[in-house]
């Protein structure tokens, strides 16, 4: 993955937090996981490694690491006040956000449940 925040591009599938259908007019929806962090933040580096590994096991998910030093305007627009912050989006709509001290395993398990409901992956 590139350090300049450019995302890995794959054909994304999607999840929904409300339990509704995971399809939109028969088309697959897109899952994006964005991590905002800093190389000076030890938890950010650890989470980044774990998310990169998770993404390799889930190639339909788009994962991006966005250094806050490079993406200051986006960080401000999204109201990000601490790092690490991980945001999951479906077709550009935020469905999950965790910041600071949180369980990445729980967040990823939640994403995997959505993916299973969509029938898009075998876990």
ABEGO torsion letter per residue (X at the ends): XBAAGBBBBBBBBBBBAAGBBABBGGBBBBBBBBBBBBAABAAAAAAAAAAAAAAAABAABBBBBBBAAAAAAAAAAAGBABOBBBBBBBGGBBABBBBEBBBAAAAAAAAAAAAAAAGABBX
